[in-house]
Amino acid sequence: MRGRLRTYVVYSIAVLVVWAVVLLVVALAAPAHLRTTLLVFGGWAIGWLSGTIARYVYPPPSRWLGGA
């Protein structure tokens, strides 16, 4: 069970949950800073998406070399 929890998908979901909590706290505690926080989240999301695409387009060398 422990091995299944260390996947990219689980990590991605956990990070999104943390972002949801951060956005909720900022919206409730400091609504004036919500726009800035959303811009930071947007930048993070673009980076996360491009990193995810790169993971699939350019896999680690072991996948191509037969699992060394």
N, C-alpha and C positions, 0 to 999 in steps of 0.2 A: 504493500500500500504506500509506503514511504517513497518508493521510486516513482510512482505515478504522480505524486504531488510536485515533483521537480521537472515540470515540463514548461515549455514556452507559453502554452495556452493558459495554464494555471497562473503563471507569473503575470501574464497580460491581464487576466481578469482581476487579480489581486491589485495590480497597479491602478486599474480603472476604478476599483472600489475605493482606493485611497484618494484618488482624484475627486471622486464624487463626495467623499467626506470633506475634503478640503474646500471644494466649491460650496457645499452646504454651510460650513462654518463661516466662510467669508461672506456669503449671502446674508446670514443671520447676524453676524457680529459687526461687519464693516461693509455695508452695501455700496458705499462709495468706491471701494476698491475691487468690486466685482468685475468691472470691465477689464482692468489690468490683469486680474487673475485669469479671466477667460482668454485674454490674448496670450498669456504664458501657457495656458493649457493648449491653445491652438497650435502654438509653436512646438510644444512637446508632442502633440498628436501627429503633426507633419513629420517630425523626426522619427517617431515610433513607426509610422507607416512606411517611411522610406527604409528604415532598418529592417522591418519585416519583409519587405519586398526583396531587399538585398540578401536576406537569409535564404530565400527560396531561389533567387536567380543565380547567386554565387554561393553554393553550399560549401561546407568545409572540405578540404582536400581529401580527407579520409573517405568521403562518400565516392569520390571519383577513383581513388587508388585502391579500392577494394577493402577498406576497413583496417588499415595498418595499425 
